[in-house]
């Protein structure tokens, strides 16, 4: 009996070690987004290979999750979570969603609210959004105790697939501007990158060839419009995308801004 118990314990230990070493299941796919209405706030879902996946809730620019929109397919890049289903969908967490630029009129599904679907999140209270568009007004002053560092610093903007600056980039653009002013920057180097994503079915999606250069020029233009005109600005791009492996490929869709005092 003792030997059998020890054998069972050893087997469980091996299984536990194997489970720890397993790579989390990832789902990278392109599909139409779905809106599932609820009594509180709508859910965003999408379907892939006969399964439904939960992406997030309808919210505004100030929230961490930026929902897709109907009328366009969406690139979903996420990791399967062990959390209970939400709105009938397997939870992807973390997840990145990128509405694709090309219109698709077939992506128009809104499902009516049903009693069994509840959302464990409170909707945003009435009133204006806390978010801002890029350089819509000035960024709030930074407290003295958390002033930007005076040395060189690199900041990064991350993008939706084949897209440029959006409203949610206001925060990092404000940080770049504050950093340049606080460090009395003499040079700012802006580099735009072109990304690629490996889908779960093995295909690789690559952004358009000129997207890196467009991103770098756009950031340079926004900084100039915001008053950063007395600094030498170098703009470049990397037009060959980094190798896509299906693991956090969204990080390759970026612009880096190196601020030098």
Secondary structure by P-SEA (a helix, b strand, c coil): caaaaaaaaaaaaaaaaaaaacccbbbbbbbbbbbbbcccbbbbbcccccbbbbccccccccccbbbbbccbbbbbbbccccccccccccccccbbbbbccccccccbbbbccccccccccccccccccccccccccccccccccccccccbbbbbbbbcccccccccaaaaaaaaaaaaaaacccbbbbbbbbbcccccccbbbbcccaaaaaaaaaaaaaaaaacccccbbbbbbbcccccccccccccccbbbbbbcc
